[in-house]
Amino acid sequence: MDNKKIVKYNITRTDGSTVECETTERYLKTSHNNRKLIWGVGINDSEYPISTYIDGKQVKDIYYNTWKDMLKRGYSPKFQEKYPTYIGTTICSEWYTFSSFKRWMMEQD
């Protein structure tokens, strides 16, 4: 298999616009092996990088940012200490997986 194969993907910005990006197949395989749980429960199973740099600025996928922020509200003790309203918040286990949350979120638009 050619590890230099280019893979194209889109990142959706916070303003709703999309940016076409490229990476190598090797990068995707390596990054999948190095992923950690997000806030102790979240599984980032995206099949593309969730951020890239455009004109020197980091651009993250809006779906990923929303998912990660939701998990932070429910599972970050430091965040909940600052914002105690979120203490006791629960998130359905289906949304622990990024792809499930993204699929649901895309259906809402």
HELIX and SHEET records of a PDB file:
HELIX    1   1 GLU A   25  ASN A   33  1                                   9    
HELIX    2   2 ILE A   62  TYR A   75  1                                  14    
HELIX    3   3 PRO A   77  LYS A   82  1                                   6    
HELIX    4   4 PRO A   84  TYR A   86  5                                   3    
HELIX    5   5 SER A   93  TYR A   96  5                                   4    
HELIX    6   6 PHE A   98  GLN A  108  1                                  11    
SHEET    1   A 2 ILE A   6  THR A  12  0                                        
SHEET    2   A 2 THR A  18  THR A  24 -1                                        
SHEET    1   B 2 SER A  51  ILE A  54  0                                        
SHEET    2   B 2 LYS A  57  LYS A  60 -1                                        
END                                                                             
